């Protein structure tokens, strides 16, 4: 079956990239963290916090690359994200576990939790997660729309860029709506573009997103205080943020994900012309 190797040499970049692109082409083998277009995948990999060729571990059979994984981590949240494992040959659980453990071994001691994710059609990740004892997330639907379709999206009064003075209000909204998520409240200001909406001088909602390394815009988070829902604030925040992100770059698409049981949010996104592209499930836990 071959063993997990040391990092690939720089000359093997094209080989590993071609393998990843091939695996990403099918929902049954793709990871949720990368797209399905070769140029976009390369840009996303090059934009990871850790050099992807250094964190990559592979399995070879008769000299041919047959499985791979790599990792990215954030010591501030104590979590690592495993890209893959992609297993083209061999028993997925056995090979996948070896790869996950190999990439996890590179992570700093502060990393105590690991995560991978794939389409619901990727049964291999589900089996591996069950074997590792990791918890499965709810199904998240990925929605997208072409960037030229966001121009007529509605606006709303009282929207502005978030500042450090907004951190307490942001923390309350962010923590309540997205507990134990992948970005801290502070990172909403340092790593994302975040808008807030005010009513009566108080922050009652926010939306946060970023331009991804593949050039597309992604809406990471959005929440409105329960007492101010149904007033069009979420719709306006979404429109304002999408246009702001588009103006800061030249994205071809605007993306977001939403949990399957959030019917009002799904209704909102579909009413704006967004279409469902994928259905994803994440898996998270420690490595014993």
C-alpha positions as CSV (number, residue, x, y, z in Angstrom):
1,X,0.0,0.0,0.0
2,X,3.0,2.3,0.6
3,X,3.7,4.6,3.5
4,X,3.1,8.1,4.4
5,X,5.9,10.1,3.0
6,X,7.9,13.1,4.1
7,X,6.9,16.5,2.5
8,X,7.0,16.5,-1.2
9,X,9.9,18.2,-3.0
10,X,9.1,21.5,-4.7
11,X,9.5,19.7,-8.1
12,X,6.4,17.5,-7.1
13,X,4.1,20.5,-6.8
14,X,2.5,19.9,-10.2
15,X,2.0,16.2,-9.4
16,X,0.2,16.9,-6.1
17,X,-1.8,19.7,-7.5
18,X,-3.1,17.6,-10.4
19,X,-4.0,14.8,-7.9
20,X,-6.0,17.3,-5.7
21,X,-7.7,18.8,-8.7
22,X,-8.8,15.3,-9.9
23,X,-10.2,14.4,-6.5
24,X,-12.0,17.7,-6.2
25,X,-13.8,17.1,-9.4
26,X,-16.2,14.6,-7.8
27,X,-18.4,15.4,-4.8
28,X,-17.8,11.8,-3.6
29,X,-14.1,12.6,-3.0
30,X,-13.9,16.4,-2.6
31,X,-13.1,18.3,0.5
32,X,-15.4,21.2,1.4
33,X,-12.6,23.7,1.8
34,X,-11.5,23.9,-1.8
35,X,-13.4,24.4,-5.0
36,X,-13.5,22.4,-8.2
37,X,-11.6,24.7,-10.6
38,X,-7.9,24.1,-11.1
39,X,-6.8,27.8,-10.9
40,X,-9.0,28.4,-7.9
41,X,-7.8,25.4,-6.1
42,X,-4.2,26.4,-6.6
43,X,-4.9,29.9,-5.4
44,X,-6.7,28.6,-2.3
45,X,-3.8,26.2,-1.5
46,X,-1.2,29.0,-2.0
47,X,-3.2,31.2,0.4
48,X,-3.2,28.8,3.3
49,X,-1.6,30.0,6.5
50,X,1.0,27.2,6.4
51,X,2.8,26.3,3.2
52,X,0.8,23.5,1.7
53,X,3.7,21.6,0.2
54,X,5.3,21.4,3.6
55,X,2.2,20.1,5.4
56,X,1.3,17.6,2.6
57,X,1.7,13.9,3.3
58,X,1.1,11.4,0.6
59,X,0.8,7.6,0.0
60,X,2.3,6.0,-3.1
61,X,1.7,2.7,-4.7
62,X,4.2,1.4,-7.2
63,X,5.6,5.0,-7.4
64,X,2.2,6.5,-8.2
65,X,0.6,9.0,-5.8
66,X,-2.7,7.4,-4.6
67,X,-3.7,9.4,-1.5
68,X,-2.9,12.7,0.1
69,X,-3.8,15.2,2.9
70,X,-2.5,18.5,4.2
71,X,-3.4,20.8,7.0
72,X,-3.9,24.4,8.1
73,X,-4.1,25.5,11.7
74,X,-4.9,28.4,13.9
75,X,-3.4,28.5,17.4
76,X,-5.8,31.3,18.5
77,X,-8.8,29.0,18.2
78,X,-6.8,25.8,18.8
79,X,-8.0,24.0,15.7
80,X,-6.6,22.5,12.5
81,X,-8.4,21.9,9.3
82,X,-7.4,18.8,7.3
83,X,-7.7,19.2,3.5
84,X,-8.6,15.7,2.4
85,X,-7.8,13.0,3.1
86,X,-8.1,12.1,-0.6
87,X,-7.8,8.4,-1.2
88,X,-7.9,7.2,-4.8
89,X,-6.8,3.6,-4.0
90,X,-6.9,1.4,-0.9
91,X,-9.1,1.2,2.2
92,X,-10.3,4.7,2.9
93,X,-10.5,4.5,6.7
94,X,-7.0,2.9,7.1
95,X,-5.2,5.1,4.6
96,X,-7.2,8.2,5.7
97,X,-6.4,7.8,9.4
98,X,-2.7,7.4,8.6
99,X,-2.8,10.6,6.6
100,X,-4.8,12.5,9.2
101,X,-2.4,11.5,11.9
102,X,0.6,12.3,9.8
103,X,-0.5,15.9,9.1
104,X,-1.7,16.3,12.7
105,X,1.7,15.4,14.0
106,X,3.1,18.7,12.5
107,X,0.6,20.9,14.4
108,X,1.7,22.9,17.4
109,X,0.8,21.6,20.9
110,X,-1.9,24.3,21.1
111,X,-3.9,22.5,18.5
112,X,-6.3,20.2,20.3
113,X,-9.1,19.8,17.8
114,X,-9.1,18.7,14.2
115,X,-11.7,19.0,11.4
116,X,-12.4,17.8,7.9
117,X,-15.5,18.2,5.8
118,X,-17.0,17.0,2.5
119,X,-20.1,16.7,0.5
120,X,-22.7,14.3,2.0
121,X,-21.9,12.1,-1.0
122,X,-18.4,11.6,0.4
123,X,-19.1,8.5,2.5
124,X,-15.4,7.9,3.1
125,X,-15.1,11.0,5.4
126,X,-18.2,9.9,7.3
127,X,-16.8,6.4,7.9
128,X,-13.4,7.8,8.9
129,X,-15.0,10.3,11.3
130,X,-17.0,7.5,12.9
131,X,-13.9,5.4,13.3
132,X,-12.1,8.4,15.0
133,X,-15.1,9.1,17.2
134,X,-15.5,12.6,15.8
135,X,-18.7,14.5,16.0
136,X,-20.6,15.2,12.8
137,X,-22.0,18.7,12.2
138,X,-25.4,19.4,10.8
139,X,-25.7,19.4,7.0
140,X,-24.7,22.8,5.6
141,X,-26.0,23.8,2.2
142,X,-23.6,25.8,0.0
143,X,-25.3,28.6,-1.9
144,X,-23.8,30.8,-4.7
145,X,-24.8,33.5,-7.1
146,X,-22.9,35.3,-9.9
147,X,-21.5,38.6,-8.7
148,X,-23.4,40.6,-11.3
149,X,-26.6,39.4,-9.8
150,X,-26.0,41.2,-6.5
151,X,-26.4,44.8,-7.8
152,X,-30.2,45.0,-7.2
153,X,-30.0,43.4,-3.7
154,X,-31.6,45.7,-1.1
155,X,-29.8,48.1,1.2
156,X,-30.7,49.2,4.7
157,X,-30.1,52.3,6.8
158,X,-27.7,52.3,9.7
159,X,-25.0,50.1,8.2
160,X,-21.3,50.9,8.7
161,X,-18.0,49.1,9.1
162,X,-17.4,47.5,12.5
163,X,-14.8,49.0,14.8
164,X,-13.1,47.9,18.0
165,X,-15.7,49.7,20.0
166,X,-18.3,47.2,18.6
167,X,-16.5,44.1,19.9
168,X,-18.7,43.6,23.0
169,X,-21.9,43.7,20.9
170,X,-20.3,41.6,18.1
171,X,-19.1,39.1,20.7
172,X,-22.7,38.7,22.0
173,X,-24.2,38.2,18.5
174,X,-21.3,36.1,17.2
175,X,-21.1,33.8,20.2
176,X,-24.9,33.2,20.4
177,X,-25.3,32.5,16.7
178,X,-22.0,30.7,16.0
179,X,-20.6,29.1,19.2
180,X,-17.3,27.4,18.8
181,X,-16.9,28.5,15.2
182,X,-13.7,28.9,13.2
183,X,-13.2,32.6,13.8
184,X,-13.0,34.6,17.0
185,X,-14.8,37.9,17.5
186,X,-11.5,39.7,17.2
187,X,-10.8,38.0,13.9
188,X,-14.0,39.5,12.5
189,X,-12.1,42.8,12.5
190,X,-8.6,41.5,11.6
191,X,-9.3,38.8,9.0
192,X,-12.7,39.7,7.7
193,X,-14.7,42.6,6.4
194,X,-17.5,43.1,8.9
195,X,-20.5,45.4,8.8
196,X,-22.8,46.2,11.6
197,X,-26.3,47.7,11.6
198,X,-27.6,50.0,14.3
199,X,-31.0,50.8,15.7
200,X,-31.4,53.4,18.5
201,X,-27.6,53.7,18.8
202,X,-27.1,50.0,19.5
203,X,-25.6,47.3,17.2
204,X,-28.4,44.8,16.5
205,X,-26.9,42.9,13.6
206,X,-23.7,42.1,11.7
207,X,-22.4,40.5,8.6
208,X,-18.9,39.4,7.9
209,X,-17.1,38.1,4.8
210,X,-14.0,38.1,2.8
211,X,-12.5,37.7,-0.7
212,X,-11.1,34.2,-1.0
213,X,-7.8,33.4,-2.5
214,X,-9.6,32.0,-5.6
215,X,-11.1,35.5,-6.1
216,X,-14.7,34.7,-5.1
217,X,-16.5,36.5,-2.3
218,X,-17.6,34.5,0.7
219,X,-20.1,35.5,3.4
220,X,-18.8,33.9,6.5
221,X,-21.3,35.0,9.2
222,X,-24.5,37.0,9.6
223,X,-26.8,37.5,12.6
224,X,-29.5,39.8,13.7
225,X,-30.7,40.2,17.3
226,X,-33.9,38.3,17.9
227,X,-35.9,41.4,18.7
228,X,-35.1,43.0,15.4
229,X,-35.7,40.2,13.0
230,X,-38.3,40.4,10.3
231,X,-37.5,44.0,9.5
232,X,-35.3,43.4,6.5
233,X,-32.0,44.0,8.3
234,X,-30.5,40.7,7.3
235,X,-31.5,41.2,3.7
236,X,-30.0,44.7,3.7
237,X,-26.8,43.6,5.5
238,X,-26.3,40.8,2.9
239,X,-26.7,43.2,0.1
240,X,-24.4,45.9,1.5
241,X,-21.6,43.3,2.4
242,X,-21.8,41.5,-0.9
243,X,-21.5,44.8,-2.9
244,X,-18.6,46.0,-0.6
245,X,-16.7,42.8,-1.2
246,X,-17.3,42.9,-4.9
247,X,-16.1,46.5,-5.0
248,X,-12.8,45.5,-3.3
249,X,-12.0,42.9,-5.9
250,X,-13.5,41.3,-9.0
251,X,-15.2,38.2,-7.8
252,X,-17.0,35.9,-10.2
253,X,-19.3,34.6,-7.5
254,X,-20.6,35.2,-4.1
255,X,-20.8,32.2,-1.8
256,X,-22.2,31.3,1.6
257,X,-23.2,28.2,3.6
258,X,-26.3,27.7,5.8
259,X,-27.4,24.9,8.1
260,X,-30.2,22.8,6.7
261,X,-32.6,23.6,9.5
262,X,-32.4,27.4,9.1
263,X,-35.4,27.7,6.9
264,X,-35.9,31.5,7.1
265,X,-32.3,32.1,6.0
266,X,-32.6,29.6,3.2
267,X,-35.8,31.3,2.0
268,X,-33.9,34.7,2.1
269,X,-31.0,33.4,0.0
270,X,-33.2,31.7,-2.5
271,X,-35.4,34.8,-2.8
272,X,-32.3,36.8,-3.8
273,X,-31.5,34.3,-6.6
274,X,-28.9,32.2,-4.9
275,X,-28.8,28.6,-5.9
276,X,-27.8,25.5,-3.9
277,X,-24.5,24.1,-5.2
278,X,-23.5,21.5,-2.6
279,X,-24.6,19.9,0.7
280,X,-21.8,19.5,3.1
281,X,-21.1,17.9,6.5
282,X,-18.1,18.6,8.8
283,X,-16.5,16.3,11.3
284,X,-14.6,17.5,14.3
285,X,-12.8,16.0,17.3
286,X,-9.5,15.3,19.0
287,X,-6.9,12.7,17.9
288,X,-6.3,10.2,20.7
